[in-house]
Amino acid sequence: MTGPATGATRAAAPVLLIGGGAGSGKSALALGLAAADPDLTVVHLDDFYHSDPDAGVTVEKLDGTGRVLDRAHPGSLDLARALAAVDGVRAARAVVVEGVFALCFPELRERAALSVYVDTPDDVRLARKMLRKLAAGEPDAVLMLRNHLHFSRPRHEQHIAPTRRHADLVLNGLRPVPDLVAATAAAFAAAKY
């Protein structure tokens, strides 16, 4: 177990971290947990990227027209704002923190009563991510694939995949969401916090 949070870094509510690659099923699991227990608050780390690219890590655009925030690098997340949001949750039985970088930062891991890694094959994650972006109106599948090959895939191998070792529970992201919810809820209920 990651162990209970202690001292000044303790959140008001017990914390459940859900990490894994983009398209692994983290958000579906978090939403499933919240639907099963309305007393949970979900914090999506995607809401805490730096708004100013100069405050985070940037990469050259593939078309060479400038630099953009590298959303596949943990240095692009505004960790201070994310921690403030997690620590600010008061009126909840627990707080679920989900995102690709959920298990990257010791500051988040030390707050966790339970940490979960959703492990999903690369091809499935890529297909899910592309389907989601195409449904949202992203018109350029070629650009999506180039971004995946140049940025997302190497960053996943460098920053996300290694965080699996920090998980108390590793789930197969190919399993149905209700199965993942049941397994996570049971492990969280058994966690000492």
Disulfide bonds with the S-S distance in Angstrom:
none
